[in-house]
């Protein structure tokens, strides 16, 4: 059968085939074009007269989508014309006359005459829009998944934060030193400047950080806290930057780090002076570039964070001793805030007591309405090595024991946390204070911590451990013991 004969068989279908929206080709058994409809011309840019009688493969299938050669022997349309088997293809491209390509889906169906294959018909359509929609959908789904993970991570973090009780009593006060501090917080809050909060334990450094975040333009985003003393250098890297699934033993799933959780919010690095030099180096790079990779990953993640750091250590002295990187110190020390110790603002103690009692009434279901004058006199005469945190502990302990609406409390001679010694006031208290005159702050702290450890039989952790009585994390107490050279005497 000649091409003319085959053309005659299809002639009656021309009007119908030219009316459909899909492209239609008719081929003989050698793959030569014998029919091309109008839709095929529009989609490919080739006129029928340019292709009729020619092998269509070399015009539309000569190269795969990636540019690799496409032999005619592997062409599905040509195969149908040879073996008489129908095929449906959805992952190829056709090439236009202008050299551009477009994704297609097509079917190749054999044409029989007298039970013999005399050619094939290919019906194809341009699926560019469909592919674009699928790609956009995949991108949208990935974004939704990422946002879902972000929300889940933030929700988990915020739920854990809600379990803790926070009070702004440490920042309460009418003293000039506190008024100046609050004024500084308000001034720097609405900037993106890095803030370094300095001060002794118990002075409210974290509360100052929360006030900075609450008054900033990032207040609607989370403030994420990292206790730098609670992790080894390797674990800290995973905590800060996150890790990919399989990055190390136990990494059973991909996890976002604190930097990602704090994106567009605030990252609070507590006890930053406890970072190892290795961790300091990695932190410096992220602060400078605001980008990092997860542990075990190679994708660069960019973040927009406001950084607040806090420490009770003398970072400048650590720099001089080679314990802290100078470049990191100057990155953190953009706007330093000094948290005053309680002994420097004893005039605020009555107001602090009032707020602490009000909060503890709700917590303990008590109805304490006042604190005795003698109690206030004793409290204002004490040197407060544990600062406001110590004051909170003393009042809570006294309220637990109290059965009166007026609180009468006292400081034991040496004021050991957890002591059941009856309250004593007077000369002994003054004598205890006088004994500290001439000592450095580290010496006073070392003596005080040693006394608490002895009372707790040198137990550090647990409900009856020294760390709980001092209001410190176990790791923080161990760090202070190492710094101050506190060791248990061997028997």
Buried (B, 14 or more C-beta within 10 A) or exposed (E): BEBEEBBEBBEEBEEEBBEEEBBBBBBBBEBBBBBBBBBBBEBBEBEBEBBBEEBBBEBBBBEEEEEEEBEBEEBBBBBBBBEBEEBEBEEBBBBBBEEEBBBBBBBBBBBEEEEEBBBBBBBBBBBBEEEEEEEEEEEEEEEEEEEEBBEEBBEEBEEEEEEEEEBEBBBBBEBEBBEEBBEBBEEBBEBBEBBBBBBBBBBBBBBBBBBBBBBBEBBEBBBBBBBBBBBEEEEBBBBBBBBBEEBEEEBEEBBBBBBBBBBEBBBBBBBBBBBBEEBBEBBBEBBEEBEBBBBBBEEEBEBEBBBBBBBBBEBEEBBEEEBBBEEBBEBBBBBBBBBBBBBBBBBBBEBBBBBBBEBBBEEBEBEBEBBBEEBBEBBBBBBBBBBBBBBBBBBBBBBEEBEEEEBBBBBBBBBBBBBEEEBBBEEEBEEBEEEBEEEEEEEBBBBBBBBBBEBBEBBBBEEEBBBBBBBBBBBBBBBBBEBBEBEEEEE
